[in-house]
Amino acid sequence: MAELTADSTIYDLLQAKPDSTEALFKFGMGCVGCAIARGETIREAAEAHGIPLPELLKALGIKE
């Protein structure tokens, strides 16, 4: 799998780093059960939830 970035999908994130669910929940994101997660990028999800992308990426341990 390619390196995770802000343009990776939530689905790819959860597949590569299942423990990232904890960070997502801390930001109020219920991405684990969300049907949109398959095609939505981390960047798009942050924007949709009003979360600063740099903060989310830092919590997830990935680079932009």
C-alpha positions in Angstrom: 0.0 0.0 0.0 1.2 3.5 -0.8 2.0 5.9 2.0 -1.0 7.5 3.7 -1.5 11.2 3.0 -4.3 13.7 3.4 -5.6 12.5 0.0 -5.9 8.9 1.1 -9.4 7.7 1.7 -10.8 7.1 5.2 -11.2 3.5 4.1 -7.5 3.2 3.2 -6.6 4.8 6.5 -8.8 2.4 8.5 -7.4 -0.6 6.6 -3.7 0.5 7.1 -4.1 1.9 10.7 -7.2 0.3 12.4 -6.1 2.1 15.7 -6.8 5.4 14.0 -10.5 5.0 14.9 -9.6 6.4 18.4 -8.2 9.6 16.9 -11.2 10.0 14.6 -13.6 9.6 17.5 -11.7 12.2 19.5 -12.5 14.7 16.7 -16.2 13.6 16.7 -15.9 11.7 13.4 -17.9 8.5 13.2 -16.1 7.4 10.0 -15.9 3.7 11.0 -19.5 3.1 10.2 -20.0 5.8 7.6 -20.8 4.6 4.1 -19.1 7.7 2.6 -15.7 6.7 4.2 -15.0 4.4 1.2 -14.5 7.3 -1.2 -14.0 10.3 1.0 -10.5 11.5 1.6 -9.0 12.5 5.0 -8.8 16.0 3.6 -12.5 16.0 2.6 -13.6 14.5 5.9 -11.7 17.2 7.9 -13.3 19.9 5.8 -16.8 18.4 6.1 -16.5 18.2 9.9 -14.8 21.6 10.3 -11.6 20.1 11.7 -8.3 21.8 10.9 -6.5 19.4 8.6 -3.0 19.8 10.2 -4.4 18.9 13.6 -6.1 15.8 12.3 -3.1 14.7 10.3 -0.9 15.1 13.4 -3.3 13.0 15.5 -3.3 10.3 12.8 0.5 10.4 12.5 0.5 11.1 8.7 1.9 13.8 6.5 0.0 16.0 4.2 
